[in-house]
Amino acid sequence: GIPFHYSNMDSEGEPSPPKLEGKLQTMGNALKVNWIKQDDGGSPIKHYLIRYRAKHVSDWKPEIRLPHGSEYVV
């Protein structure tokens, strides 16, 4: 027969989106957003890219790069 070698290597995949939790702030027109890391797909998450927009506006704000395990107030 023909020699055959099989190797099963775990490969990295896409991470799952974080779970978002939002809380309206008591002062002003602001929302505090916390995110909880989900499955990282086999590779550590170094940062998140965040973008947002007001409900009545069609344009998104520029992306913000935040470290993992963070929170942000918009």
Legacy VTK file of the C-alpha trace (Angstrom):
# vtk DataFile Version 3.0
C-alpha trace
ASCII
DATASET POLYDATA
POINTS 74 float
0.000 0.000 0.000
0.840 3.657 -0.179
2.187 5.185 3.062
-0.299 7.673 4.495
0.016 10.028 7.438
-2.950 11.959 8.838
-2.578 14.822 11.262
-5.546 16.491 12.926
-4.605 20.043 13.841
-6.982 22.454 15.504
-7.284 25.550 13.394
-8.243 29.013 14.494
-11.674 30.232 13.484
-13.737 33.368 13.676
-14.516 34.567 17.200
-18.132 34.799 18.316
-19.480 38.339 18.733
-19.391 39.636 22.302
-22.536 39.790 24.398
-23.539 43.438 24.782
-25.142 45.028 27.813
-26.237 48.666 27.741
-27.369 51.011 30.493
-28.692 54.542 30.046
-26.706 57.027 32.104
-28.480 59.330 34.549
-26.657 62.455 33.361
-27.047 63.621 29.779
-27.799 61.685 26.644
-25.418 58.742 27.090
-25.406 54.960 27.051
-22.793 52.870 28.865
-22.019 49.703 26.917
-20.293 46.676 28.443
-19.331 43.659 26.415
-18.632 40.139 27.586
-16.188 38.018 25.624
-17.632 34.871 24.073
-15.784 32.083 22.209
-12.483 33.450 20.888
-12.267 30.934 18.035
-8.956 29.582 19.336
-7.025 32.855 19.201
-6.813 35.501 21.938
-8.892 38.644 21.362
-6.622 41.695 21.496
-9.167 44.444 20.883
-12.660 45.245 19.647
-13.619 47.647 16.874
-16.617 49.710 17.936
-18.811 51.912 15.795
-22.173 53.456 16.533
-24.774 55.879 15.241
-27.783 57.712 16.551
-31.114 56.082 15.732
-32.270 58.911 13.458
-28.905 59.313 11.635
-27.771 57.198 8.684
-24.001 57.760 9.055
-21.955 55.641 11.465
-19.300 57.225 13.679
-15.700 56.237 12.836
-14.461 52.961 14.325
-12.861 53.088 17.751
-10.292 50.455 18.732
-10.710 49.403 22.360
-8.817 46.768 24.342
-10.622 43.549 25.243
-12.545 43.479 28.516
-13.560 47.116 28.166
-16.565 49.333 28.508
-17.442 52.500 26.630
-19.856 55.400 27.098
-21.536 56.935 24.036
LINES 1 75
74 0 1 2 3 4 5 6 7 8 9 10 11 12 13 14 15 16 17 18 19 20 21 22 23 24 25 26 27 28 29 30 31 32 33 34 35 36 37 38 39 40 41 42 43 44 45 46 47 48 49 50 51 52 53 54 55 56 57 58 59 60 61 62 63 64 65 66 67 68 69 70 71 72 73
